[in-house]
Amino acid sequence: MKIHFTKYQGAGNDFIILDNRSGFFNKEDHALVARLCDRRFGIGADGLMLLENKAAYDFEMVYYNADGNISSMCGNGGRCIVDYAKRIGVTADDVFFYAADGPHEALIRNHTIKLKMRDVEEIQVEKDHYFLNTGSPHYVKIVSGLALYDVFNEGSRIRHLAAFGKEGTNVNFIEREPGYLFVRTFERGVEDETLACGTGVTASALVAALNNMTGKPDSCDVKTQGGKLKVYFKRSGNFSFTDIWLEGPAVKVFEGEIDI
């Protein structure tokens, strides 16, 4: 059986997208998802998304990590699937879709996608880090010398700490540099550092806001290994934020067919 796919990237965070409105794809075939995401034996990606029908919404986004397992919200993936939906005629420029963490709005402006994220009602402040959920769980730590930091080994160690349970957590390291917040992320499910992580960048920007590291009271310019993103927000309490938006590029890389 051959399936048609489209490959996208958002700030280097890359995804396979399938139009599953007909329901052709077996959503329980986690091994197939992992094979398609494999960079040597498949198409190669940080994750795979299905675009599906959803009553009262433009579409539903179903997201899998590269290990083949269904995952929580992916911010960069959400931005990419919005651009894809516009390309195939599912949406206009103002989008309303459903994802693992609930409803999302998005705005399309010349392939720059502005995606509304869930409100953050609580940020846990620990001795040497912060923990919050921006659609996916994120550990955030302020460090120095981030360009040379051992993100893989330290991120993997923290991701598997018993305190974060069986599912583990994503791990972000942040540092303020002139003009932007530098963020590097170790992602669970990919089990490696990714070039960018949308929910991680969002979490990092909010932690930066708590520490007066954003340079602005209501937004944060972010640099990742894969490119630049921007987070907008309104502070609603000491450790809570509303009206959170993630903005950045969504780029179609290529499309094709693969025999499964």
C-alpha positions, -999 to 999 in steps of 0.1 A, spaced: 0 0 0 13 34 -9 5 65 11 10 101 2 27 123 28 40 159 32 71 168 52 72 201 71 96 218 94 91 247 119 124 262 131 140 228 123 114 208 142 103 184 115 71 164 109 54 140 86 18 150 79 -9 127 66 -44 137 54 -65 111 73 -99 125 68 -109 93 50 -97 72 80 -73 51 59 -45 51 84 -44 25 112 -39 47 143 -30 17 164 0 8 142 26 25 164 54 5 149 46 19 114 46 54 128 81 48 143 93 34 110 81 63 90 98 87 115 131 68 114 158 89 98 176 59 82 148 34 74 119 58 68 111 94 59 126 108 90 110 132 114 106 143 150 70 133 149 40 124 127 6 141 125 -28 130 112 -52 156 100 -87 143 107 -123 155 106 -138 169 139 -173 183 142 -175 220 150 -138 224 142 -118 229 110 -99 197 117 -84 176 145 -46 172 149 -35 137 161 2 138 171 27 109 175 62 112 188 90 97 167 89 66 190 55 58 175 35 67 206 5 91 208 17 123 225 6 155 240 4 189 223 32 199 199 34 237 193 56 236 162 36 207 149 4 227 154 18 256 134 29 233 106 -4 214 103 -23 247 102 -2 257 71 -8 223 56 -46 225 62 -47 258 44 -27 244 14 -51 215 10 -82 237 13 -94 227 47 -92 261 63 -90 298 56 -65 322 73 -82 321 106 -82 286 120 -100 267 148 -88 232 154 -87 205 181 -56 189 196 -46 166 225 -49 195 250 -81 209 236 -92 237 212 -67 260 195 -69 291 174 -44 301 148 -37 329 123 -20 324 90 0 354 77 23 346 47 34 312 61 41 327 95 17 310 119 6 325 151 -8 297 173 -28 303 205 -16 280 233 -34 269 265 -35 292 295 -9 284 322 -25 286 356 4 273 377 42 272 375 60 251 401 91 269 415 117 244 427 152 249 441 170 249 408 143 246 381 107 253 372 80 230 360 48 238 341 25 224 314 20 243 281 1 215 265 30 192 273 50 190 306 82 210 307 111 212 331 129 246 326 164 254 341 183 286 338 220 279 330 251 297 317 272 286 287 243 271 270 260 268 236 283 242 250 260 227 276 256 189 276 219 190 267 217 153 256 231 137 287 217 161 313 183 162 295 181 125 293 189 121 330 162 146 341 136 133 316 138 99 334 137 111 370 111 91 391 95 124 401 81 128 366 65 94 365 63 68 338 57 94 310 86 115 320 90 152 310 105 174 283 136 193 295 146 229 286 178 248 293 176 286 289 200 315 289 195 352 282 216 366 254 216 401 238 183 405 220 168 371 227 163 341 249 184 311 239 166 278 244 177 242 239 153 213 245 156 175 251 123 160 240 107 128 254 95 105 227 123 117 204 148 109 232 172 135 219 177 172 216 155 187 188 163 218 169 133 235 184 102 226 205 72 249 204 57 240 238 92 241 253 99 275 238 65 287 253 73 273 287 108 288 286 95 322 277 71 322 306 98 312 330 120 339 315 92 364 322 91 354 358 128 362 360 127 395 340 147 379 312 124 387 283 133 423 276 96 431 272 66 428 295 43 409 271 65 391 246 98 372 242 120 367 212 135 332 212 164 317 194 167 279 191 192 257 173 168 256 143 157 292 141 138 320 157 103 320 173 83 345 194 60 341 223 33 366 233 16 365 267 -4 384 294 6 378 330 -25 372 351 -10 364 384 23 357 402 26 323 384 -1 323 358 -4 335 322 -32 340 296 -35 349 260 -4 330 251 6 328 214 35 311 197 46 327 164 71 314 138 76 299 104 60 267 90 78 255 59 68 227 35 99 207 27 87 181 2 59 156 -5 59 122 -19 47 86 -16 60 57 4 51 21 2 41 7 37 
